[in-house]
Amino acid sequence: MATDGDPRVLFVMNVVLSVAFAALVVRGLAFIDVLAFSWGTVALGAGALAALTYIVVLR
């Protein structure tokens, strides 16, 4: 019998991976002078990515 796992662990993993990916993307865009790096931009991107992931997974 398979379990889905603890939802708190999945939530924390989603947030951590979303922040890491958003920081990488924003840093890359800052490197090519498309977007200025700020932690607010990273937080906004991570929030959007985490929400999108949550919606897609629950679908």
C-alpha positions as a printed Julia matrix, in Angstrom:
59×3 Matrix{Float64}:
  0.0    0.0     0.0
  1.5    3.33   -1.07
  1.1    6.55    0.89
  1.08  10.1    -0.43
  3.48  11.32    2.27
  3.2   14.08    4.82
  1.66  17.19    3.21
  3.81  19.47    5.35
  6.99  17.94    3.96
  5.68  18.27    0.41
  4.75  21.91    1.05
  8.19  22.76    2.44
  9.92  20.96   -0.44
  7.75  22.87   -2.92
  8.61  26.22   -1.32
 12.35  25.49   -1.04
 12.65  24.28   -4.62
 10.51  27.16   -5.92
 12.7   29.73   -4.15
 15.87  28.11   -5.47
 14.55  28.0    -9.04
 13.16  31.54   -8.89
 16.47  32.86   -7.52
 18.33  31.11  -10.31
 16.01  32.53  -12.98
 16.05  36.08  -11.58
 19.84  35.95  -11.18
 20.18  34.8   -14.79
 17.89  37.56  -16.03
 19.89  40.08  -14.01
 23.09  38.74  -15.53
 21.84  39.47  -19.05
 20.41  42.86  -17.94
 16.75  42.0   -18.51
 15.64  42.35  -14.89
 17.18  43.81  -11.76
 17.84  41.29   -8.99
 15.88  41.81   -5.8
 14.62  39.44   -3.15
 11.12  40.81   -3.67
 11.21  39.67   -7.28
 12.49  36.26   -6.19
  9.69  35.99   -3.61
  7.07  36.94   -6.19
  8.4   34.4    -8.68
  8.67  31.69   -6.04
  5.13  32.35   -4.83
  3.76  32.16   -8.35
  5.71  28.99   -9.09
  4.68  27.31   -5.83
  1.03  28.19   -6.44
  1.18  26.91  -10.01
  2.81  23.68   -8.87
  0.21  23.21   -6.15
 -2.65  23.73   -8.65
 -1.16  21.38  -11.23
 -0.47  18.63   -8.7
 -3.98  18.76   -7.21
 -5.64  18.68  -10.61
